[in-house]
Amino acid sequence: MDQSGTTDRRRTTEARREYVACNGRDFVNYWQQVDECYVDRMNAFGYYTELVDALRVTSRIEVRPLRQLLDPTSDRKHVVGLRHDIDADPLTALRCARYLARVGLPGSFYLLHSAPYYGDFHDGVFVRNPEVPRWLRAMLVAGCEIGIHNDVMGIETQFGVDGPTSLVTELAWLRAHGADVRGTVAHNSFSLYGAENYEVFRDRVLLPTDVAFDERRAALPIGRLDEAELNLRYEGTFASPRSNPDLDAVRAFVEAPGASVRSDTWMRTYLLDNPYCEWKVDSQLWLTGRDEWVLASRIDQRATLEFGIDLGRAIDRLRALPEGSRTLIVVHPVYVRGS
């Protein structure tokens, strides 16, 4: 080989980026981490089936997918939607979907596109977990509704990547794999990001754009997308912006310490006295830990919150809610991950 060939090869080598190798995600370790993180909040899977069976045998309760939750109904029915926020555990979500299929009830499931189980960023490139299509197909076979657990603000702030583009891309990808996605559900809260994730949609912006409220908001993708253009029919928190929000009350709420679903004070404000949004549902029932529920309702202009109630009480209260009302039940599958 002549000298010129050696020089050309050296130049080509110098122009290439350094070769960097890393191991793929170890999902044995991932599931171990999930167990360790949620061990104190976890219920057995039979706990979930007990809730579902109670809904199934109560004739005055009609369970609907979230896309139909606000559709017209008979005054003789209490309409309920089962929302599953898949923050950490798609395997238990699939187990939930299969049980619902077995007993003939619908459920709505929202995949978190920023979660480690869904994929990872590598040098700004998002690499989806190759297991996700298999989980997705299995959930579709079970007949459940699929949507996106929207975390555009998290994508922007944690990974420095364009959040709206990530949402549009994953929406198209899920549809290409057979999911008829018609809704999203916002992940996390205003307190964490300085905006709700649903504020990426222009008709869901909570505060006027000229209000100097939170310095974080200026860098966030507020009002960037149009739901109708994306063929999205609903947002599954069922939050509606207040026409005249009290900015001092908003500031006090989002800056207060202890923002958590396990805080009585925070959940009371968030679900009943929210200074920046109203709810289109009459009641919300959240599973927040080991045999712990929060029920918030506003019926006939009367606001009620029951914090830390057990499953038996939650079922009794569900059955007592009036006909013609609508209730959103929020379950994170990881809370029913136990054997």
ZADO-1210 file (C-alpha; in nm, 4 decimals, padded with zeros to 6 digits):
<atoms>
<atom x="00.0000" y="00.0000" z="00.0000" code="MET" pos="1"/>
<atom x="00.1450" y="00.3415" z="-00.0925" code="ASP" pos="2"/>
<atom x="00.1916" y="00.6388" z="00.1404" code="GLN" pos="3"/>
<atom x="-00.0980" y="00.8390" z="-00.0093" code="SER" pos="4"/>
<atom x="-00.3430" y="00.5596" z="00.0686" code="GLY" pos="5"/>
<atom x="-00.2288" y="00.5551" z="00.4306" code="THR" pos="6"/>
<atom x="-00.2735" y="00.9325" z="00.4602" code="THR" pos="7"/>
<atom x="-00.6242" y="00.9213" z="00.3134" code="ASP" pos="8"/>
<atom x="-00.7252" y="00.6486" z="00.5556" code="ARG" pos="9"/>
<atom x="-00.5859" y="00.8482" z="00.8486" code="ARG" pos="10"/>
<atom x="-00.7811" y="01.1589" z="00.7437" code="ARG" pos="11"/>
<atom x="-01.1026" y="00.9585" z="00.7128" code="THR" pos="12"/>
<atom x="-01.0480" y="00.8112" z="01.0569" code="THR" pos="13"/>
<atom x="-00.9830" y="01.1531" z="01.2106" code="GLU" pos="14"/>
<atom x="-01.3103" y="01.2885" z="01.0609" code="ALA" pos="15"/>
<atom x="-01.5212" y="01.0231" z="01.2312" code="ARG" pos="16"/>
<atom x="-01.6651" y="01.0657" z="01.5797" code="ARG" pos="17"/>
<atom x="-01.5218" y="00.8637" z="01.8609" code="GLU" pos="18"/>
<atom x="-01.6750" y="00.5192" z="01.8918" code="TYR" pos="19"/>
<atom x="-01.8786" y="00.4990" z="02.2143" code="VAL" pos="20"/>
<atom x="-02.0561" y="00.1814" z="02.3192" code="ALA" pos="21"/>
<atom x="-02.3049" y="00.1257" z="02.5999" code="CYS" pos="22"/>
<atom x="-02.5224" y="-00.1586" z="02.7155" code="ASN" pos="23"/>
<atom x="-02.8932" y="-00.1574" z="02.6442" code="GLY" pos="24"/>
<atom x="-03.1492" y="-00.1229" z="02.9203" code="ARG" pos="25"/>
<atom x="-03.1489" y="-00.4142" z="03.1601" code="ASP" pos="26"/>
<atom x="-03.5190" y="-00.4760" z="03.2135" code="PHE" pos="27"/>
<atom x="-03.4601" y="-00.7312" z="03.4855" code="VAL" pos="28"/>
<atom x="-03.3005" y="-00.4487" z="03.6794" code="ASN" pos="29"/>
<atom x="-03.5750" y="-00.2079" z="03.5727" code="TYR" pos="30"/>
<atom x="-03.8529" y="-00.4211" z="03.7167" code="TRP" pos="31"/>
<atom x="-03.6513" y="-00.4650" z="04.0345" code="GLN" pos="32"/>
<atom x="-03.6264" y="-00.0867" z="04.0638" code="GLN" pos="33"/>
<atom x="-04.0007" y="-00.0523" z="04.0110" code="VAL" pos="34"/>
<atom x="-04.0683" y="-00.3031" z="04.2883" code="ASP" pos="35"/>
<atom x="-03.8316" y="-00.1242" z="04.5242" code="GLU" pos="36"/>
<atom x="-03.9797" y="00.2187" z="04.4515" code="CYS" pos="37"/>
<atom x="-04.3431" y="00.1165" z="04.4939" code="TYR" pos="38"/>
<atom x="-04.3290" y="-00.1632" z="04.7509" code="VAL" pos="39"/>
<atom x="-04.4926" y="00.0508" z="05.0212" code="ASP" pos="40"/>
<atom x="-04.7756" y="00.1615" z="04.7892" code="ARG" pos="41"/>
<atom x="-04.8456" y="-00.1622" z="04.6062" code="MET" pos="42"/>
<atom x="-05.1677" y="-00.3651" z="04.6226" code="ASN" pos="43"/>
<atom x="-05.2204" y="-00.7193" z="04.4985" code="ALA" pos="44"/>
<atom x="-05.3726" y="-00.7478" z="04.1517" code="PHE" pos="45"/>
<atom x="-05.6842" y="-00.8969" z="04.3114" code="GLY" pos="46"/>
<atom x="-05.7454" y="-00.5515" z="04.4577" code="TYR" pos="47"/>
<atom x="-05.7952" y="-00.4188" z="04.1054" code="TYR" pos="48"/>
<atom x="-06.0270" y="-00.7032" z="04.0085" code="THR" pos="49"/>
<atom x="-06.2369" y="-00.6358" z="04.3186" code="GLU" pos="50"/>
<atom x="-06.2910" y="-00.2770" z="04.2029" code="LEU" pos="51"/>
<atom x="-06.3737" y="-00.3852" z="03.8465" code="VAL" pos="52"/>
<atom x="-06.6138" y="-00.6559" z="03.9642" code="ASP" pos="53"/>
<atom x="-06.7956" y="-00.4041" z="04.1835" code="ALA" pos="54"/>
<atom x="-06.8432" y="-00.1775" z="03.8826" code="LEU" pos="55"/>
<atom x="-06.9568" y="-00.4698" z="03.6676" code="ARG" pos="56"/>
<atom x="-07.2324" y="-00.5888" z="03.9022" code="VAL" pos="57"/>
<atom x="-07.3737" y="-00.2435" z="03.9837" code="THR" pos="58"/>
<atom x="-07.6506" y="-00.2053" z="03.7273" code="SER" pos="59"/>
<atom x="-07.6885" y="00.1709" z="03.7652" code="ARG" pos="60"/>
<atom x="-07.3212" y="00.2269" z="03.6784" code="ILE" pos="61"/>
<atom x="-07.2250" y="00.2465" z="03.3112" code="GLU" pos="62"/>
<atom x="-06.8500" y="00.2144" z="03.2427" code="VAL" pos="63"/>
<atom x="-06.7310" y="00.3928" z="02.9284" code="ARG" pos="64"/>
<atom x="-06.4003" y="00.4560" z="02.7508" code="PRO" pos="65"/>
<atom x="-06.2822" y="00.8089" z="02.8189" code="LEU" pos="66"/>
<atom x="-06.3499" y="00.9220" z="02.4617" code="ARG" pos="67"/>
<atom x="-06.7216" y="00.8706" z="02.5383" code="GLN" pos="68"/>
<atom x="-06.7296" y="00.9818" z="02.9024" code="LEU" pos="69"/>
<atom x="-06.8968" y="01.3173" z="02.8326" code="LEU" pos="70"/>
<atom x="-07.1343" y="01.1914" z="02.5626" code="ASP" pos="71"/>
<atom x="-07.5088" y="01.2196" z="02.6345" code="PRO" pos="72"/>
<atom x="-07.6467" y="00.9626" z="02.8739" code="THR" pos="73"/>
<atom x="-07.9668" y="00.8472" z="03.0363" code="SER" pos="74"/>
<atom x="-08.0458" y="01.0211" z="03.3629" code="ASP" pos="75"/>
<atom x="-08.0857" y="00.6756" z="03.5156" code="ARG" pos="76"/>
<atom x="-07.7155" y="00.5898" z="03.4756" code="LYS" pos="77"/>
<atom x="-07.4073" y="00.6987" z="03.6676" code="HIS" pos="78"/>
<atom x="-07.1310" y="00.7121" z="03.4044" code="VAL" pos="79"/>
<atom x="-06.7788" y="00.6048" z="03.5035" code="VAL" pos="80"/>
<atom x="-06.4491" y="00.6132" z="03.3115" code="GLY" pos="81"/>
<atom x="-06.1505" y="00.3953" z="03.4070" code="LEU" pos="82"/>
<atom x="-05.8283" y="00.5833" z="03.3325" code="ARG" pos="83"/>
<atom x="-05.4967" y="00.3977" z="03.3573" code="HIS" pos="84"/>
<atom x="-05.1882" y="00.6223" z="03.3658" code="ASP" pos="85"/>
<atom x="-04.8981" y="00.3932" z="03.2696" code="ILE" pos="86"/>
<atom x="-04.6186" y="00.5811" z="03.4439" code="ASP" pos="87"/>
<atom x="-04.3948" y="00.2825" z="03.5157" code="ALA" pos="88"/>
<atom x="-04.5547" y="-00.0563" z="03.4578" code="ASP" pos="89"/>
<atom x="-04.6884" y="-00.1582" z="03.1131" code="PRO" pos="90"/>
<atom x="-04.6958" y="-00.5271" z="03.2118" code="LEU" pos="91"/>
<atom x="-04.9532" y="-00.4714" z="03.4853" code="THR" pos="92"/>
<atom x="-05.1395" y="-00.2360" z="03.2512" code="ALA" pos="93"/>
<atom x="-05.1685" y="-00.5245" z="03.0052" code="LEU" pos="94"/>
<atom x="-05.2895" y="-00.7481" z="03.2853" code="ARG" pos="95"/>
<atom x="-05.5575" y="-00.4882" z="03.3690" code="CYS" pos="96"/>
<atom x="-05.6626" y="-00.4656" z="03.0025" code="ALA" pos="97"/>
<atom x="-05.6980" y="-00.8421" z="02.9774" code="ARG" pos="98"/>
<atom x="-05.9073" y="-00.8625" z="03.2910" code="TYR" pos="99"/>
<atom x="-06.1394" y="-00.5897" z="03.1646" code="LEU" pos="100"/>
<atom x="-06.1761" y="-00.7832" z="02.8387" code="ALA" pos="101"/>
<atom x="-06.2592" y="-01.0983" z="03.0333" code="ARG" pos="102"/>
<atom x="-06.5463" y="-00.9290" z="03.2183" code="VAL" pos="103"/>
<atom x="-06.6620" y="-00.7163" z="02.9245" code="GLY" pos="104"/>
<atom x="-06.5824" y="-00.3662" z="03.0531" code="LEU" pos="105"/>
<atom x="-06.3936" y="-00.0900" z="02.8680" code="PRO" pos="106"/>
<atom x="-06.0833" y="00.0838" z="02.9985" code="GLY" pos="107"/>
<atom x="-05.8554" y="00.3606" z="02.8733" code="SER" pos="108"/>
<atom x="-05.4754" y="00.3289" z="02.8899" code="PHE" pos="109"/>
<atom x="-05.2157" y="00.6029" z="02.8410" code="TYR" pos="110"/>
<atom x="-04.8547" y="00.5204" z="02.7528" code="LEU" pos="111"/>
<atom x="-04.5963" y="00.7622" z="02.8941" code="LEU" pos="112"/>
<atom x="-04.3680" y="00.8550" z="02.6053" code="HIS" pos="113"/>
<atom x="-04.0968" y="00.9903" z="02.8396" code="SER" pos="114"/>
<atom x="-04.0821" y="00.6770" z="03.0581" code="ALA" pos="115"/>
<atom x="-03.7788" y="00.4440" z="03.0614" code="PRO" pos="116"/>
<atom x="-03.9976" y="00.1487" z="02.9592" code="TYR" pos="117"/>
<atom x="-04.0990" y="00.3368" z="02.6418" code="TYR" pos="118"/>
<atom x="-03.7509" y="00.4432" z="02.5277" code="GLY" pos="119"/>
<atom x="-03.4287" y="00.6368" z="02.5886" code="ASP" pos="120"/>
<atom x="-03.2519" y="00.9351" z="02.4397" code="PHE" pos="121"/>
<atom x="-02.9057" y="00.8767" z="02.2903" code="HIS" pos="122"/>
<atom x="-02.7259" y="01.1912" z="02.1691" code="ASP" pos="123"/>
<atom x="-03.0612" y="01.3579" z="02.1116" code="GLY" pos="124"/>
<atom x="-03.2050" y="01.0572" z="01.9262" code="VAL" pos="125"/>
<atom x="-03.4996" y="00.8834" z="02.0870" code="PHE" pos="126"/>
<atom x="-03.4653" y="00.5055" z="02.0752" code="VAL" pos="127"/>
<atom x="-03.7926" y="00.3251" z="02.1437" code="ARG" pos="128"/>
<atom x="-03.7885" y="00.0049" z="02.3428" code="ASN" pos="129"/>
<atom x="-03.8526" y="-00.2766" z="02.0893" code="PRO" pos="130"/>
<atom x="-04.0881" y="-00.4383" z="02.3417" code="GLU" pos="131"/>
<atom x="-04.3400" y="-00.1520" z="02.3190" code="VAL" pos="132"/>
<atom x="-04.5047" y="-00.2701" z="01.9927" code="PRO" pos="133"/>
<atom x="-04.5609" y="-00.6147" z="02.1445" code="ARG" pos="134"/>
<atom x="-04.7226" y="-00.4664" z="02.4566" code="TRP" pos="135"/>
<atom x="-04.9271" y="-00.2312" z="02.2396" code="LEU" pos="136"/>
<atom x="-05.0574" y="-00.5111" z="02.0164" code="ARG" pos="137"/>
<atom x="-05.1554" y="-00.7169" z="02.3185" code="ALA" pos="138"/>
<atom x="-05.3511" y="-00.4250" z="02.4674" code="MET" pos="139"/>
<atom x="-05.5235" y="-00.3648" z="02.1359" code="LEU" pos="140"/>
<atom x="-05.6201" y="-00.7318" z="02.1147" code="VAL" pos="141"/>
<atom x="-05.7750" y="-00.6923" z="02.4617" code="ALA" pos="142"/>
<atom x="-05.9954" y="-00.4197" z="02.3123" code="GLY" pos="143"/>
<atom x="-05.8936" y="-00.1285" z="02.5361" code="CYS" pos="144"/>
<atom x="-05.8639" y="00.2355" z="02.4376" code="GLU" pos="145"/>
<atom x="-05.5060" y="00.3590" z="02.3886" code="ILE" pos="146"/>
<atom x="-05.3838" y="00.7157" z="02.4321" code="GLY" pos="147"/>
<atom x="-05.0674" y="00.9100" z="02.5132" code="ILE" pos="148"/>
<atom x="-04.9685" y="01.0181" z="02.8636" code="HIS" pos="149"/>
<atom x="-04.8538" y="01.3607" z="02.7505" code="ASN" pos="150"/>
<atom x="-04.5200" y="01.4794" z="02.8931" code="ASP" pos="151"/>
<atom x="-04.4062" y="01.7448" z="02.6466" code="VAL" pos="152"/>
<atom x="-04.2850" y="01.9726" z="02.9268" code="MET" pos="153"/>
<atom x="-04.0789" y="01.6891" z="03.0731" code="GLY" pos="154"/>
<atom x="-03.9243" y="01.6142" z="02.7334" code="ILE" pos="155"/>
<atom x="-03.8277" y="01.9813" z="02.7008" code="GLU" pos="156"/>
<atom x="-03.6935" y="02.0358" z="03.0534" code="THR" pos="157"/>
<atom x="-03.5279" y="01.6985" z="03.1199" code="GLN" pos="158"/>
<atom x="-03.3881" y="01.6115" z="02.7777" code="PHE" pos="159"/>
<atom x="-03.3624" y="01.9482" z="02.5991" code="GLY" pos="160"/>
<atom x="-03.5605" y="01.8120" z="02.3038" code="VAL" pos="161"/>
<atom x="-03.8600" y="01.9654" z="02.1237" code="ASP" pos="162"/>
<atom x="-04.1576" y="01.8404" z="02.3244" code="GLY" pos="163"/>
<atom x="-04.4402" y="01.9113" z="02.0785" code="PRO" pos="164"/>
<atom x="-04.2542" y="01.7283" z="01.8024" code="THR" pos="165"/>
<atom x="-04.2107" y="01.4286" z="02.0332" code="SER" pos="166"/>
<atom x="-04.5849" y="01.4189" z="02.0998" code="LEU" pos="167"/>
<atom x="-04.6788" y="01.4489" z="01.7315" code="VAL" pos="168"/>
<atom x="-04.4229" y="01.1841" z="01.6354" code="THR" pos="169"/>
<atom x="-04.5337" y="00.9311" z="01.8970" code="GLU" pos="170"/>
<atom x="-04.8980" y="00.9933" z="01.8164" code="LEU" pos="171"/>
<atom x="-04.8299" y="00.9044" z="01.4522" code="ALA" pos="172"/>
<atom x="-04.6186" y="00.6046" z="01.5533" code="TRP" pos="173"/>
<atom x="-04.8894" y="00.4595" z="01.7798" code="LEU" pos="174"/>
<atom x="-05.1499" y="00.5062" z="01.5074" code="ARG" pos="175"/>
<atom x="-04.9219" y="00.3384" z="01.2544" code="ALA" pos="176"/>
<atom x="-04.9129" y="00.0385" z="01.4891" code="HIS" pos="177"/>
<atom x="-05.2923" y="00.0122" z="01.4965" code="GLY" pos="178"/>
<atom x="-05.3922" y="00.2325" z="01.7913" code="ALA" pos="179"/>
<atom x="-05.6860" y="00.4610" z="01.7103" code="ASP" pos="180"/>
<atom x="-05.5615" y="00.7344" z="01.9448" code="VAL" pos="181"/>
<atom x="-05.8200" y="01.0036" z="02.0095" code="ARG" pos="182"/>
<atom x="-05.7048" y="01.1393" z="02.3447" code="GLY" pos="183"/>
<atom x="-05.4150" y="01.2414" z="02.5632" code="THR" pos="184"/>
<atom x="-05.3768" y="01.2740" z="02.9399" code="VAL" pos="185"/>
<atom x="-05.1371" y="01.5262" z="03.0935" code="ALA" pos="186"/>
<atom x="-04.8597" y="01.3787" z="03.3096" code="HIS" pos="187"/>
<atom x="-04.7393" y="01.5491" z="03.6319" code="ASN" pos="188"/>
<atom x="-04.8560" y="01.8989" z="03.7251" code="SER" pos="189"/>
<atom x="-04.8122" y="02.2750" z="03.7056" code="PHE" pos="190"/>
<atom x="-04.6151" y="02.2669" z="04.0302" code="SER" pos="191"/>
<atom x="-04.3373" y="02.0606" z="03.8717" code="LEU" pos="192"/>
<atom x="-04.2962" y="02.2335" z="03.5360" code="TYR" pos="193"/>
<atom x="-04.4527" y="02.5781" z="03.5660" code="GLY" pos="194"/>
<atom x="-04.7278" y="02.4640" z="03.3272" code="ALA" pos="195"/>
<atom x="-04.9645" y="02.1746" z="03.2813" code="GLU" pos="196"/>
<atom x="-04.8660" y="01.9438" z="02.9974" code="ASN" pos="197"/>
<atom x="-05.2018" y="01.9954" z="02.8269" code="TYR" pos="198"/>
<atom x="-05.1100" y="02.3636" z="02.7833" code="GLU" pos="199"/>
<atom x="-04.9175" y="02.2610" z="02.4732" code="VAL" pos="200"/>
<atom x="-05.2638" y="02.2754" z="02.3095" code="PHE" pos="201"/>
<atom x="-05.3654" y="02.6288" z="02.2214" code="ARG" pos="202"/>
<atom x="-05.7252" y="02.5928" z="02.3437" code="ASP" pos="203"/>
<atom x="-05.6080" y="02.4683" z="02.6843" code="ARG" pos="204"/>
<atom x="-05.3684" y="02.7457" z="02.7848" code="VAL" pos="205"/>
<atom x="-05.4417" y="02.8343" z="03.1468" code="LEU" pos="206"/>
<atom x="-05.2943" y="03.1816" z="03.1790" code="LEU" pos="207"/>
<atom x="-05.2752" y="03.4714" z="02.9321" code="PRO" pos="208"/>
<atom x="-04.9491" y="03.4747" z="02.7421" code="THR" pos="209"/>
<atom x="-04.8745" y="03.8345" z="02.8496" code="ASP" pos="210"/>
<atom x="-04.8884" y="03.7496" z="03.2209" code="VAL" pos="211"/>
<atom x="-04.5443" y="03.7453" z="03.3832" code="ALA" pos="212"/>
<atom x="-04.6163" y="03.4662" z="03.6255" code="PHE" pos="213"/>
<atom x="-04.3439" y="03.2065" z="03.6347" code="ASP" pos="214"/>
<atom x="-04.0051" y="03.2494" z="03.4697" code="GLU" pos="215"/>
<atom x="-04.0086" y="02.8818" z="03.3719" code="ARG" pos="216"/>
<atom x="-04.3137" y="02.9322" z="03.1501" code="ARG" pos="217"/>
<atom x="-04.1310" y="03.1594" z="02.9089" code="ALA" pos="218"/>
<atom x="-03.9156" y="02.8688" z="02.7927" code="ALA" pos="219"/>
<atom x="-04.1975" y="02.6150" z="02.7649" code="LEU" pos="220"/>
<atom x="-04.3917" y="02.5255" z="02.4473" code="PRO" pos="221"/>
<atom x="-04.7227" y="02.6829" z="02.5496" code="ILE" pos="222"/>
<atom x="-05.0039" y="02.6737" z="02.2923" code="GLY" pos="223"/>
<atom x="-04.7969" y="02.5160" z="02.0171" code="ARG" pos="224"/>
<atom x="-05.0360" y="02.2439" z="01.8969" code="LEU" pos="225"/>
<atom x="-05.3956" y="02.2199" z="01.7779" code="ASP" pos="226"/>
<atom x="-05.5895" y="01.9138" z="01.8947" code="GLU" pos="227"/>
<atom x="-05.8323" y="01.9215" z="01.6028" code="ALA" pos="228"/>
<atom x="-05.5471" y="01.9213" z="01.3509" code="GLU" pos="229"/>
<atom x="-05.4066" y="01.6131" z="01.5267" code="LEU" pos="230"/>
<atom x="-05.7487" y="01.4445" z="01.5226" code="ASN" pos="231"/>
<atom x="-05.7618" y="01.4418" z="01.9035" code="LEU" pos="232"/>
<atom x="-06.1089" y="01.4451" z="02.0537" code="ARG" pos="233"/>
<atom x="-06.0480" y="01.4916" z="02.4249" code="TYR" pos="234"/>
<atom x="-05.7936" y="01.5533" z="02.7010" code="GLU" pos="235"/>
<atom x="-05.8413" y="01.2962" z="02.9748" code="GLY" pos="236"/>
<atom x="-05.7888" y="01.5101" z="03.2827" code="THR" pos="237"/>
<atom x="-06.1128" y="01.6816" z="03.1721" code="PHE" pos="238"/>
<atom x="-05.9724" y="02.0128" z="03.2917" code="ALA" pos="239"/>
<atom x="-06.1111" y="02.3370" z="03.1536" code="SER" pos="240"/>
<atom x="-05.9260" y="02.6718" z="03.1900" code="PRO" pos="241"/>
<atom x="-06.0913" y="02.9291" z="03.4142" code="ARG" pos="242"/>
<atom x="-06.1963" y="03.2433" z="03.2306" code="SER" pos="243"/>
<atom x="-06.0582" y="03.4741" z="03.5037" code="ASN" pos="244"/>
<atom x="-05.7981" y="03.2899" z="03.7086" code="PRO" pos="245"/>
<atom x="-05.6868" y="03.4430" z="04.0387" code="ASP" pos="246"/>
<atom x="-05.3156" y="03.4840" z="03.9662" code="LEU" pos="247"/>
<atom x="-05.2198" y="03.5302" z="04.3310" code="ASP" pos="248"/>
<atom x="-05.4016" y="03.2087" z="04.4206" code="ALA" pos="249"/>
<atom x="-05.2365" y="03.0285" z="04.1286" code="VAL" pos="250"/>
<atom x="-04.8938" y="03.1456" z="04.2389" code="ARG" pos="251"/>
<atom x="-04.9558" y="03.0436" z="04.5992" code="ALA" pos="252"/>
<atom x="-05.0730" y="02.6968" z="04.4954" code="PHE" pos="253"/>
<atom x="-04.7956" y="02.6098" z="04.2523" code="VAL" pos="254"/>
<atom x="-04.5231" y="02.7459" z="04.4802" code="GLU" pos="255"/>
<atom x="-04.6515" y="02.5744" z="04.7943" code="ALA" pos="256"/>
<atom x="-04.4347" y="02.2831" z="04.9155" code="PRO" pos="257"/>
<atom x="-04.5604" y="01.9272" z="04.9282" code="GLY" pos="258"/>
<atom x="-04.7236" y="01.8903" z="04.5867" code="ALA" pos="259"/>
<atom x="-04.8285" y="01.5248" z="04.6027" code="SER" pos="260"/>
<atom x="-05.1329" y="01.3047" z="04.5542" code="VAL" pos="261"/>
<atom x="-05.0622" y="01.1828" z="04.9078" code="ARG" pos="262"/>
<atom x="-05.1129" y="01.5302" z="05.0543" code="SER" pos="263"/>
<atom x="-05.4638" y="01.6032" z="05.1833" code="ASP" pos="264"/>
<atom x="-05.4123" y="01.9786" z="05.1465" code="THR" pos="265"/>
<atom x="-05.2681" y="01.9626" z="04.7964" code="TRP" pos="266"/>
<atom x="-05.5311" y="01.7222" z="04.6624" code="MET" pos="267"/>
<atom x="-05.8143" y="01.9275" z="04.8125" code="ARG" pos="268"/>
<atom x="-05.6885" y="02.2370" z="04.6310" code="THR" pos="269"/>
<atom x="-05.6077" y="02.0533" z="04.3090" code="TYR" pos="270"/>
<atom x="-05.9357" y="01.8618" z="04.2791" code="LEU" pos="271"/>
<atom x="-06.1858" y="02.0978" z="04.4432" code="LEU" pos="272"/>
<atom x="-06.0506" y="02.4507" z="04.4780" code="ASP" pos="273"/>
<atom x="-05.8188" y="02.4659" z="04.1790" code="ASN" pos="274"/>
<atom x="-05.7377" y="02.8318" z="04.1036" code="PRO" pos="275"/>
<atom x="-05.6525" y="02.7800" z="03.7366" code="TYR" pos="276"/>
<atom x="-05.8943" y="02.5162" z="03.6058" code="CYS" pos="277"/>
<atom x="-06.2360" y="02.3632" z="03.6472" code="GLU" pos="278"/>
<atom x="-06.3357" y="02.0009" z="03.5887" code="TRP" pos="279"/>
<atom x="-06.5910" y="01.8717" z="03.3387" code="LYS" pos="280"/>
<atom x="-06.6577" y="01.5627" z="03.5508" code="VAL" pos="281"/>
<atom x="-06.8616" y="01.5638" z="03.8690" code="ASP" pos="282"/>
<atom x="-06.6336" y="01.3362" z="04.0713" code="SER" pos="283"/>
<atom x="-06.2813" y="01.1966" z="04.0666" code="GLN" pos="284"/>
<atom x="-06.1628" y="00.8849" z="04.2483" code="LEU" pos="285"/>
<atom x="-05.7846" y="00.8358" z="04.2662" code="TRP" pos="286"/>
<atom x="-05.5954" y="00.5311" z="04.3906" code="LEU" pos="287"/>
<atom x="-05.2933" y="00.6816" z="04.5698" code="THR" pos="288"/>
<atom x="-05.1319" y="00.3883" z="04.7508" code="GLY" pos="289"/>
<atom x="-05.1885" y="00.0722" z="04.9484" code="ARG" pos="290"/>
<atom x="-05.5656" y="00.0589" z="05.0024" code="ASP" pos="291"/>
<atom x="-05.5833" y="00.4371" z="04.9924" code="GLU" pos="292"/>
<atom x="-05.8167" y="00.6388" z="04.7745" code="TRP" pos="293"/>
<atom x="-05.9082" y="01.0043" z="04.7370" code="VAL" pos="294"/>
<atom x="-06.2639" y="01.0885" z="04.6342" code="LEU" pos="295"/>
<atom x="-06.3444" y="01.4460" z="04.5340" code="ALA" pos="296"/>
<atom x="-06.6913" y="01.5408" z="04.4179" code="SER" pos="297"/>
<atom x="-06.8870" y="01.8515" z="04.3432" code="ARG" pos="298"/>
<atom x="-07.2541" y="01.7565" z="04.3297" code="ILE" pos="299"/>
<atom x="-07.5327" y="02.0156" z="04.3426" code="ASP" pos="300"/>
<atom x="-07.2778" y="02.2880" z="04.4171" code="GLN" pos="301"/>
<atom x="-07.1556" y="02.0995" z="04.7230" code="ARG" pos="302"/>
<atom x="-06.7864" y="02.0131" z="04.7367" code="ALA" pos="303"/>
<atom x="-06.6746" y="01.7005" z="04.9224" code="THR" pos="304"/>
<atom x="-06.3326" y="01.5415" z="04.9624" code="LEU" pos="305"/>
<atom x="-06.2650" y="01.2091" z="05.1349" code="GLU" pos="306"/>
<atom x="-05.8958" y="01.1372" z="05.1783" code="PHE" pos="307"/>
<atom x="-05.7299" y="00.8040" z="05.2540" code="GLY" pos="308"/>
<atom x="-06.0440" y="00.5917" z="05.2331" code="ILE" pos="309"/>
<atom x="-06.0232" y="00.2166" z="05.1751" code="ASP" pos="310"/>
<atom x="-06.1603" y="00.0229" z="04.8782" code="LEU" pos="311"/>
<atom x="-06.4817" y="-00.0780" z="05.0515" code="GLY" pos="312"/>
<atom x="-06.5630" y="00.2826" z="05.1330" code="ARG" pos="313"/>
<atom x="-06.4655" y="00.3936" z="04.7821" code="ALA" pos="314"/>
<atom x="-06.7040" y="00.1402" z="04.6257" code="ILE" pos="315"/>
<atom x="-06.9860" y="00.2381" z="04.8615" code="ASP" pos="316"/>
<atom x="-06.9377" y="00.6044" z="04.7761" code="ARG" pos="317"/>
<atom x="-06.9308" y="00.5289" z="04.4036" code="LEU" pos="318"/>
<atom x="-07.2603" y="00.3454" z="04.4314" code="ARG" pos="319"/>
<atom x="-07.4103" y="00.6365" z="04.6241" code="ALA" pos="320"/>
<atom x="-07.3232" y="00.9043" z="04.3672" code="LEU" pos="321"/>
<atom x="-07.6309" y="01.0321" z="04.1844" code="PRO" pos="322"/>
<atom x="-07.7638" y="00.9077" z="03.8537" code="GLU" pos="323"/>
<atom x="-07.6747" y="01.1344" z="03.5644" code="GLY" pos="324"/>
<atom x="-07.3359" y="01.2207" z="03.7136" code="SER" pos="325"/>
<atom x="-06.9936" y="01.1379" z="03.5711" code="ARG" pos="326"/>
<atom x="-06.6952" y="01.0019" z="03.7617" code="THR" pos="327"/>
<atom x="-06.3340" y="00.9645" z="03.6530" code="LEU" pos="328"/>
<atom x="-06.1456" y="00.6784" z="03.8229" code="ILE" pos="329"/>
<atom x="-05.7670" y="00.7154" z="03.8027" code="VAL" pos="330"/>
<atom x="-05.5526" y="00.4046" z="03.8511" code="VAL" pos="331"/>
<atom x="-05.1763" y="00.3799" z="03.8048" code="HIS" pos="332"/>
<atom x="-05.1238" y="00.0114" z="03.7217" code="PRO" pos="333"/>
<atom x="-04.8028" y="00.0011" z="03.9266" code="VAL" pos="334"/>
<atom x="-05.0210" y="00.0358" z="04.2406" code="TYR" pos="335"/>
<atom x="-05.1826" y="-00.3018" z="04.1645" code="VAL" pos="336"/>
<atom x="-04.8636" y="-00.4765" z="04.0599" code="ARG" pos="337"/>
<atom x="-04.8604" y="-00.7247" z="04.3499" code="GLY" pos="338"/>
<atom x="-04.9014" y="-01.0965" z="04.2894" code="SER" pos="339"/>
</atoms>
